[in-house]
Every structure is written in C-alpha cells, then in structure tokens.
Amino acid sequence: MDESSENNRSAGESLGQMFTAFGQAISEIFSDPELKAKAREFGDAAAQSAATLGHRFEDEDVKEKFRQAGTAAEDFGKTVSEYFKSDHSS
C-alpha cells in the first residue's frame, strides 16, 4: 500500500470518527433516548460513508471544501466555548 492510499484511509477514518463523536456528544447533551438513537444512526452512517470517500481527499475541490468545513467547525467550537466561559450560564 502506498503512502497516498494510507493517508486517504486515515483521513476517511478520521472523518468517520469525528462524525461518530459528534453524534454521541449531541445525544448526551440532550439526554433524549430518541435523539440518542438518531444521533447514533447518523454517526454510524457518516462513518461508513467517510470510509468510502477516502479516495476523494486528493481532489483539490474536496480539499477546499474540507478546509471550509474545518474552519466552520473551529468557529462553532470557539463560539460554544466562549458561551460557557461567559456569564450566560446563570
């Protein structure tokens, strides 16, 4: 297996793990059994899809879309973090 294939699989696996973790986190936040089941389904489906998308990570347009998604995820994380650091929790 060449390094490019290995990197693509790693990227696909990482994406799948991220979706799974996101789904689990959302389900825990809302503590709703139905939402937990839907979030688990979403995470599982996204993880399976991510595994099949590994080869597309070499496409420049796909790389750019993931850069944009990464920036949006960072912005979301910072916003949520700042919200809980402030006095909004009272």
N, C-alpha and C positions, 0 to 999 in steps of 0.2 A: 504494500500500500504506500503510495507516495504522500509527501507532506501536505500537498494541496487537499487531497481526499481526507486526510486526517484532520486538517484544520476545519474543513467543511462539516465533517461529522461533529467535531467539537462545538462548532457554532450552532448547529442544529440541536445538539443535546443541551447546550446552554439555554437556548431559546425555549426548548421544551421544559426544562427545569424552572425557568423564570415563570412561564405560564402556570405551571403546577403550583409553585409557591404563591403566586398572585391569587389564584383561585382559593387556595387554602386560607390565606390571610383574610381575604374578603369574607369567606364563610365564617371564620372565627370572630371577625369584627361584629357581624350582625347576629350571631348566635341563633340563627333560624334554621331548623332542620331541612326545610325545603330548599332554602338558599344554599346550604352546605352541599346538598346533593347536586344542585345545578352547577355550583362552582366546581365541584369535583369532576362532573361531566365535562365542563368547559376546559378545565386543566388537563384532563386526560386526552380529550380530542385535540387540543392545541399541541400537546406534547407529541402525539402521534403525527400530526401534520408537520410539525417542526422537523421531525426526523426525516420526512420525505423531501423537505425543502433545502436540505444541506447543500446540494449541488448548485443551487441558485445564488449562493453567497458570493460567487465570483463575479456575477453580473454587476456592473457599475451602478445601474439604476436601482438595483436591490440594495446594494451597499448604502447608497444615499438615503433610501427610504428608512433603512435601519438606523442610520445616523440621526435622522429626524425623529424617529420613534424613541431613540435613546435620549435625545435632548428633551423630548416631551416627558419621558419617564423621570428624568432628573428634575425637571421643573415641578412636576407633580410631587415628587418626594420632598423637595425643599419646601413647597407650599404647605404640605401636611405637617412636616416637621416644625415649621415656624408657627403654624396654628397651635400646635400642642405646647410650644415653648411660651406662647404669649398667655395673656390672662383670659383668653377665650374659653378656657375650661371651667371657669367659675359661673 
